[in-house]
Amino acid sequence: MSKDTSYHLLFRKAFKKDLGEIPKLPIDMVDTKQLAIHSAERKKPATIVSRDQSFGLTSFSLYPIVEGKKQGEPNADSLKFIQFTNCSIGIIADGCGWGFRSKKASNNAVSGCWESIRSSIGKCRTTREIATLLVDSMASAHLSILLNSDSSLIETGTTTLLISVTVTLRTQQPYTLVISIGDCQAFLYSHETEHTDSIIGDNRKGTATYDCGGVIGPAEGKNPSLRHVELKGCYVKENDILLMMTDGFHDNFDPDICRVTSDKENYVNSIISPIIKHSVSISDCVQQLSEHIINLTDKLAELHSTLKRRSCAVSPGKLDHSTLLVYNISLHNIDISNEDCYVPNYYFKLYENPSRISISVNKHLLPTTPHLKPKLNESLSQPITPSLTPHFQFSTPVLTLSKPSSPRRLRALSRESLRALSCKSISECNPNGQCFSSSPSYSPNLSPKYTEESKQVTTSSNSPTDQYHSFVQFFMQHQQN
C-alpha cells in the first residue's frame, strides 16, 4: 500500500508533534524470519491465551443476558499479539457501538495495521522510523476499513486503535513505543519500583464515557476523527510488564466510575500492582484482573438484566466489551510459537449464570397461536429430562389442543412431551408422550380396546406428521366420549 496517499499525509500531520519528540535511537534490526501471532479469535469467549511468563490475553463481554439472549453480541473488540525473536507487537481495536459493522471495523483495522507493520518493520533502523511506521499503519488501518466496506458508508463501522511495539536498542536496552487513537489505554508496571503508571494520557477529561475522543473509519464523511491522538516512546527494563486494555476494562479501574472518593490518584496502582506482584504467572495475572472487573460489575449486570435502570446510576462499574493484553518486556523471546489456552470458571458467570440472566419470560417459549392453550397437569409425574423453560410449575407442561396443530407450533412442550415424534410408530406412545414399551412405572392404565383403536388410527396414516394429527384427533374424541 502506498505511503504517500492523502490519508497517510493526514495522519502524519495529526501526529507531527509527537513524531518530533521521538528520539532517533539506533535499534537492533527486527529479525523477521520467525514470528508467531496470538489471538482470542475463534475461541470460546473469556478464554485466556498465554505462555508462562511471556504474555497473556483475553476478551469477553460484561453485558448481561436478558430473556435468554446475551446483550451486545458480537464482541466488537479485536486484538493480536505478535512475537518476533527480538520484538513484541500488541494491537487492540475497540469497535464503536454494537453489531457486526463495529466488529468488522475492528477486525479490518487490526488486519490492515498488522499487514502494514509486517511489510516494513524489518527495514527500520531507529526508533523514529518505528514511530513513523506506526503512524502509517494507523492510516493503513483506516484504509482497510474503507476498502472492505459496503457501498454505503452508513453501514461502515468505526473503531479506536492502540498499538505497542517493543524493540531492542543497540545498547541492549528495551524500548517501547505506543500509539493510540481513541480511548484504549496502556499501563506500565515497573519491576523495580512495583508501581503501575499510565502511558497514554486521559483523553476523555471532562467528557462522558461514550465519547471515545477519536476513531478511524468513516467518522466525518470518509475521514477519521483525530481529536485525540497520542504517540509515546519510553525506556523500559527487562521484566517490566506492559498492559493494554480497551475502555471496557480500564474504565472499571477509574475511581469516578467505581464510586471511589478517596486517594483517586493512586487507585489504579493500588489494584493492578498487587495483582501483578502476587501472580504466579501472567495468565494468573490476566485472570485476577478479569475477576476484579467481573465482580465489580455483578450488581450492575443484575440491575440491567431485571431492567431496574434507576438503580444503575448508583452502582459501581461499567458494562462493556472488555479486552486485555499483558506481556513481559524481554530482549529475547523464546518458544514464540507455543501458547496455552484455558477457559476460566467465570465464563459460566458471564454467559450461563442465572444471576446475570433476566427472569423475564422468554417470548420464544410461549405459544404463538390461539390454538395452543397451556394447562398444567398436576397429576403428571416428573419427567426424566428437564423442560425447555423454567417458568412452569412442573418440569413437563402438558398442552390441551383445541384442534390438530403442527408439531412446529408446540414451542412450550418439553422434549419428553414430544417423544412420540421420535418413536418408530406413534402407536408406541400414549397420550402423555410416554412409550408403551418403556418400564412399568411409565406404562399407562389404558384398556385393550383403547390401545387397539389407537393402533388402527395411527397405522392407517403414512407420514409421522399425519400419524401425529390422526392420533391427536383420536385422543380428543376419546376424551369427549
TAGINOR-V753124 format. One record per residue. N is the residue number from 1. RES is the residue in one letter. SS is DSSP state (2 for helix, 1 for strand, 0 for the rest). OMEGA is omega in whole degrees, -180 to 180 (none if undefined). NEAR is the number of other C-alpha atoms within 12 Angstrom. Layout:
# TAGINOR-V753124
N RES SS OMEGA NEAR
N RES SS OMEGA NEAR
This chain:
# TAGINOR-V753124
1 M 0 -176 21
2 S 0 -177 16
3 K 0 -179 24
4 D 0 176 14
5 T 0 -179 16
6 S 2 179 18
7 Y 2 177 31
8 H 2 177 30
9 L 2 179 20
10 L 2 -180 24
11 F 2 179 42
12 R 2 177 31
13 K 2 -180 20
14 A 2 -178 29
15 F 0 -173 32
16 K 2 -178 22
17 K 2 -179 17
18 D 2 178 27
19 L 2 -179 31
20 G 2 -179 20
21 E 2 178 20
22 I 0 -178 28
23 P 0 178 23
24 K 0 -178 21
25 L 0 178 29
26 P 1 -179 23
27 I 1 168 32
28 D 0 -178 30
29 M 0 -177 28
30 V 0 178 37
31 D 0 -175 25
32 T 0 -178 23
33 K 0 180 15
34 Q 0 176 20
35 L 1 177 25
36 A 1 -180 26
37 I 1 -180 27
38 H 1 -177 36
39 S 0 176 38
40 A 0 -179 34
41 E 0 178 28
42 R 0 175 14
43 K 0 179 18
44 K 0 179 23
45 P 0 179 36
46 A 0 176 38
47 T 1 176 32
48 I 1 177 41
49 V 1 -173 41
50 S 1 173 36
51 R 1 174 30
52 D 0 180 27
53 Q 0 -175 30
54 S 0 -177 39
55 F 1 173 47
56 G 1 180 45
57 L 1 178 51
58 T 1 177 51
59 S 1 -179 47
60 F 1 -180 48
61 S 1 177 41
62 L 0 -177 45
63 Y 0 -178 37
64 P 0 174 40
65 I 1 -178 34
66 V 1 -179 30
67 E 0 175 25
68 G 0 -177 26
69 K 1 177 25
70 K 1 -178 28
71 Q 0 174 28
72 G 0 -180 27
73 E 0 1 27
74 P 0 175 27
75 N 0 -175 42
76 A 0 177 40
77 D 1 175 53
78 S 1 178 46
79 L 1 173 49
80 K 1 171 43
81 F 1 -175 45
82 I 1 179 39
83 Q 1 162 42
84 F 1 -180 34
85 T 0 -180 27
86 N 0 -179 36
87 C 1 177 42
88 S 1 -178 46
89 I 1 175 45
90 G 1 180 47
91 I 1 179 53
92 I 1 177 53
93 A 1 -180 55
94 D 1 179 52
95 G 1 -175 49
96 C 0 178 43
97 G 0 -180 30
98 W 0 170 26
99 G 0 -175 23
100 F 2 180 24
101 R 2 176 34
102 S 2 178 37
103 K 2 180 34
104 K 2 180 37
105 A 2 -179 47
106 S 2 178 46
107 N 2 180 40
108 N 2 179 44
109 A 2 -180 48
110 V 2 -179 46
111 S 2 -180 34
112 G 2 178 35
113 C 2 -178 43
114 W 2 180 38
115 E 2 178 27
116 S 2 179 31
117 I 2 -176 38
118 R 2 -176 34
119 S 2 -172 21
120 S 2 -173 27
121 I 2 179 38
122 G 2 -179 26
123 K 2 -176 19
124 C 0 -178 29
125 R 0 -180 25
126 T 1 178 27
127 T 2 177 39
128 R 2 178 30
129 E 2 175 29
130 I 2 180 47
131 A 2 178 45
132 T 2 177 42
133 L 2 179 40
134 L 2 177 48
135 V 2 179 43
136 D 2 179 42
137 S 2 174 43
138 M 2 177 55
139 A 2 178 46
140 S 2 177 42
141 A 2 178 46
142 H 2 179 48
143 L 2 179 37
144 S 2 177 34
145 I 2 -178 41
146 L 2 -176 36
147 L 2 -180 23
148 N 0 -179 25
149 S 0 175 27
150 D 0 -178 16
151 S 0 -179 10
152 S 0 178 15
153 L 2 180 22
154 I 2 -179 18
155 E 2 -180 22
156 T 0 -176 35
157 G 0 176 40
158 T 0 -177 49
159 T 1 168 50
160 T 1 -176 53
161 L 1 179 61
162 L 1 -179 56
163 I 1 173 54
164 S 1 176 53
165 V 1 176 45
166 T 1 -179 48
167 V 1 179 49
168 T 1 178 38
169 L 1 177 31
170 R 0 178 19
171 T 0 -179 14
172 Q 0 174 21
173 Q 0 179 25
174 P 1 -180 33
175 Y 1 -176 41
176 T 1 173 44
177 L 1 -179 44
178 V 1 178 48
179 I 1 -175 48
180 S 1 166 51
181 I 1 -179 47
182 G 0 -169 44
183 D 0 170 44
184 C 0 -175 54
185 Q 1 174 46
186 A 1 179 44
187 F 1 178 35
188 L 1 175 41
189 Y 1 180 36
190 S 0 179 27
191 H 0 -178 22
192 E 0 -176 16
193 T 0 -177 16
194 E 0 -179 22
195 H 0 180 26
196 T 1 179 30
197 D 1 178 29
198 S 1 176 32
199 I 0 -180 31
200 I 0 -179 33
201 G 0 179 24
202 D 0 -176 25
203 N 0 -177 28
204 R 0 -178 25
205 K 0 179 15
206 G 0 179 12
207 T 0 -180 12
208 A 0 -177 14
209 T 0 -180 27
210 Y 0 176 20
211 D 0 -174 22
212 C 0 173 37
213 G 0 180 33
214 G 0 -179 34
215 V 1 167 43
216 I 1 -169 52
217 G 1 -175 48
218 P 1 179 34
219 A 1 180 27
220 E 1 -169 18
221 G 0 175 15
222 K 0 -175 24
223 N 1 175 24
224 P 1 172 36
225 S 1 -175 29
226 L 0 180 34
227 R 0 178 24
228 H 0 175 32
229 V 1 -177 40
230 E 1 177 42
231 L 1 -177 41
232 K 1 172 37
233 G 1 -177 34
234 C 1 174 31
235 Y 1 178 27
236 V 0 -179 31
237 K 0 178 27
238 E 0 -180 29
239 N 0 165 29
240 D 0 -177 36
241 I 1 176 42
242 L 1 179 50
243 L 1 177 46
244 M 1 -174 49
245 M 1 166 49
246 T 0 -177 47
247 D 2 177 43
248 G 2 177 42
249 F 2 -171 43
250 H 2 175 42
251 D 2 177 36
252 N 2 167 40
253 F 2 -180 37
254 D 0 -177 35
255 P 0 180 24
256 D 0 180 26
257 I 0 180 30
258 C 0 178 28
259 R 0 178 21
260 V 0 -176 20
261 T 0 -177 14
262 S 0 177 11
263 D 0 -177 14
264 K 2 -175 18
265 E 2 -177 18
266 N 2 -173 20
267 Y 2 -179 28
268 V 2 180 30
269 N 2 -178 28
270 S 2 179 22
271 I 2 -172 31
272 I 2 -173 38
273 S 2 178 31
274 P 2 179 21
275 I 2 179 29
276 I 2 -176 36
277 K 2 -174 27
278 H 2 178 16
279 S 0 180 19
280 V 0 178 16
281 S 0 179 24
282 I 2 177 37
283 S 2 176 36
284 D 2 177 30
285 C 2 179 38
286 V 2 -179 44
287 Q 2 -179 37
288 Q 2 177 31
289 L 2 179 40
290 S 2 179 44
291 E 2 180 29
292 H 2 -177 24
293 I 2 177 41
294 I 2 178 40
295 N 2 179 25
296 L 2 -174 27
297 T 0 -180 38
298 D 2 -178 31
299 K 2 -180 29
300 L 2 179 35
301 A 2 179 41
302 E 2 179 33
303 L 2 178 29
304 H 2 -178 33
305 S 2 178 32
306 T 0 175 25
307 L 0 176 21
308 K 0 -171 17
309 R 2 -178 16
310 R 2 -180 12
311 S 2 -177 17
312 C 2 -175 23
313 A 0 -178 17
314 V 0 -180 19
315 S 0 -179 26
316 P 0 174 29
317 G 0 -179 35
318 K 0 178 39
319 L 0 -177 41
320 D 0 167 38
321 H 1 -172 46
322 S 1 -178 45
323 T 1 -177 51
324 L 1 172 53
325 L 1 179 53
326 V 1 176 50
327 Y 1 -177 46
328 N 1 177 44
329 I 0 -177 39
330 S 0 177 33
331 L 0 -177 32
332 H 0 177 26
333 N 0 -176 34
334 I 0 179 24
335 D 0 -173 20
336 I 0 -177 27
337 S 0 -177 20
338 N 0 175 19
339 E 0 177 26
340 D 1 179 24
341 C 1 173 24
342 Y 1 180 25
343 V 1 -179 25
344 P 0 -177 26
345 N 0 -176 20
346 Y 2 173 29
347 Y 2 -179 26
348 F 2 178 22
349 K 2 -177 29
350 L 2 -170 39
351 Y 2 -178 30
352 E 0 -176 20
353 N 0 179 23
354 P 2 -179 25
355 S 2 177 25
356 R 2 -179 39
357 I 1 179 31
358 S 0 177 27
359 I 0 178 25
360 S 0 180 22
361 V 0 177 19
362 N 0 -177 21
363 K 2 -178 17
364 H 2 -180 17
365 L 2 -180 25
366 L 0 178 24
367 P 0 -177 24
368 T 0 -179 18
369 T 0 179 18
370 P 0 -180 15
371 H 0 -178 17
372 L 1 -180 26
373 K 1 -178 23
374 P 1 177 25
375 K 1 -178 21
376 L 0 174 20
377 N 0 -173 18
378 E 0 -180 14
379 S 0 -177 12
380 L 0 177 22
381 S 0 -179 21
382 Q 0 179 21
383 P 0 180 23
384 I 0 176 16
385 T 0 -178 17
386 P 0 178 19
387 S 0 177 25
388 L 0 -177 25
389 T 0 -178 27
390 P 0 -171 23
391 H 0 177 21
392 F 0 -179 23
393 Q 0 178 17
394 F 0 -172 24
395 S 0 -178 27
396 T 0 177 36
397 P 0 179 40
398 V 1 -179 34
399 L 1 172 30
400 T 1 -174 26
401 L 1 178 29
402 S 0 175 20
403 K 0 -176 21
404 P 0 -178 26
405 S 0 179 27
406 S 0 178 22
407 P 2 -180 27
408 R 2 -179 17
409 R 2 -177 22
410 L 0 -174 31
411 R 0 -177 29
412 A 0 179 37
413 L 0 175 37
414 S 0 178 30
415 R 0 -179 27
416 E 2 -179 31
417 S 2 -178 33
418 L 2 -179 33
419 R 2 -179 30
420 A 2 -177 32
421 L 2 -178 31
422 S 2 -179 22
423 C 0 179 23
424 K 0 179 19
425 S 0 179 31
426 I 2 -178 39
427 S 2 179 37
428 E 2 -175 31
429 C 1 176 35
430 N 0 -177 36
431 P 0 178 38
432 N 0 179 35
433 G 0 -179 37
434 Q 0 -175 33
435 C 1 175 28
436 F 0 -176 26
437 S 0 -178 19
438 S 0 -176 16
439 S 0 -178 10
440 P 2 -178 11
441 S 2 180 15
442 Y 2 -177 22
443 S 0 -179 21
444 P 0 176 24
445 N 0 -179 16
446 L 0 179 17
447 S 0 178 13
448 P 2 180 11
449 K 2 179 12
450 Y 2 -178 23
451 T 2 -178 26
452 E 2 179 17
453 E 2 -180 21
454 S 2 178 33
455 K 2 -180 26
456 Q 2 -179 20
457 V 2 -173 26
458 T 2 -178 32
459 T 2 178 22
460 S 0 179 20
461 S 0 -176 20
462 N 0 -174 16
463 S 0 177 16
464 P 2 180 23
465 T 2 178 23
466 D 2 177 23
467 Q 2 -179 33
468 Y 2 -179 39
469 H 2 -180 27
470 S 2 -180 30
471 F 2 179 40
472 V 2 179 34
473 Q 2 179 24
474 F 2 -178 28
475 F 2 179 31
476 M 2 179 19
477 Q 2 -180 19
478 H 2 179 18
479 Q 2 -179 14
480 Q 2 179 9
481 N 0 none 8
